[in-house]
């Protein structure tokens, strides 16, 4: 399973990195990651439900 985690430097992100690492291929990013800008560009190619989703 491929997992893309945003916010790796926060408390929740750090814990998710630890717990999800054994589950699959984990890519953890934060705003300082060089890949973060690439992900934002790729975001334009995502289906509309993913782009418009706003967590509560």
C-alpha positions, 0 to 999 in steps of 0.5 A: 500500500502507498501512503502519502502523509502531509504534515510529518513534523507535527505531533500527529504526523510524527506518530503516524509516521511511526505507526504507518511505516510497517503498513506500506510504502510511506512518503511523509512530507511537510512544507519544507520538503522539496517534493511538496511543491511537486505534489501541489502541482500534481494536485491539479490532476486529481479528481475533483472530490479529492481536491475539494475535500476539506476536513472538519 
